[in-house]
Amino acid sequence: MHLGDSGLALRLMHALLADELRAYSADDPRTLELRRQIGELQKSTGDVESARSTLAGLLDDLGRLYGPDHPATVRVRDGLTRLAP
């Protein structure tokens, strides 16, 4: 991504996510953080709909796992709110 190829970065991050889901649970903090990073990258590339979908799913999982006031939940909820039309 830092080299300017966000599309490649997203493809690699999605491949890494698939690997992480095979190695760890979907609720593992590493997997959750990677999903957040994917959503943020989608947002930064202007793919708002994909970012909204990624972050909304993540928000549901974080809320279920940690509750609505956990810092990770708040961070994703705030990022999702900034995507609202």
C-alpha positions in Angstrom: 0.0 0.0 0.0 2.8 2.4 0.8 4.2 1.9 -2.7 0.9 3.1 -4.2 -0.8 -0.1 -5.2 -3.9 -0.2 -2.9 -5.5 -2.8 -5.1 -2.6 -5.2 -4.6 -2.5 -4.4 -0.9 -6.2 -5.3 -0.6 -5.8 -8.6 -2.5 -2.9 -9.5 -0.2 -4.7 -8.5 2.9 -7.8 -10.6 1.9 -5.5 -13.6 1.2 -3.9 -13.1 4.6 -7.3 -12.9 6.2 -8.2 -16.3 4.6 -5.0 -17.8 6.0 -5.7 -16.3 9.5 -9.2 -17.7 9.5 -7.8 -21.1 8.8 -5.2 -20.8 11.5 -7.1 -18.9 14.2 -10.7 -18.4 15.1 -12.8 -15.7 13.5 -12.9 -14.0 17.0 -9.1 -14.0 17.4 -7.8 -10.4 18.0 -5.4 -10.8 15.0 -8.2 -11.6 12.7 -10.4 -8.8 14.0 -7.6 -6.3 13.6 -6.9 -7.4 10.1 -10.6 -6.9 9.2 -10.4 -3.4 10.6 -7.3 -2.6 8.6 -9.0 -3.9 5.4 -12.0 -1.7 6.1 -9.8 1.3 6.6 -7.9 0.6 3.4 -11.2 0.2 1.5 -12.3 3.5 2.9 -9.1 5.3 2.0 -9.3 4.0 -1.6 -12.8 5.4 -1.9 -14.6 2.1 -1.9 -17.1 3.3 0.7 -19.7 0.5 0.2 -17.1 -2.2 0.8 -15.7 -0.3 3.7 -19.1 0.1 5.2 -19.9 -3.6 4.8 -16.5 -4.7 6.2 -16.7 -2.4 9.2 -20.4 -3.1 9.9 -19.7 -6.8 10.1 -16.7 -6.2 12.3 -18.7 -3.8 14.6 -21.3 -6.6 15.1 -18.6 -9.0 16.1 -16.8 -6.6 18.4 -20.0 -5.7 20.1 -20.8 -9.4 20.7 -17.3 -10.2 22.0 -16.4 -7.1 24.0 -19.5 -5.0 24.4 -20.5 -1.6 23.1 -18.1 0.4 25.3 -14.8 -1.5 24.6 -12.2 0.8 22.9 -12.0 -1.5 19.8 -15.8 -1.3 19.4 -15.9 2.4 19.8 -13.1 2.9 17.3 -14.8 0.9 14.6 -18.2 2.5 15.4 -16.7 6.0 15.1 -15.0 5.0 11.8 -18.3 3.7 10.5 -20.2 6.8 11.6 -17.8 8.9 9.5 -18.8 6.8 6.4 -22.4 7.7 6.8 -23.8 9.6 3.8 
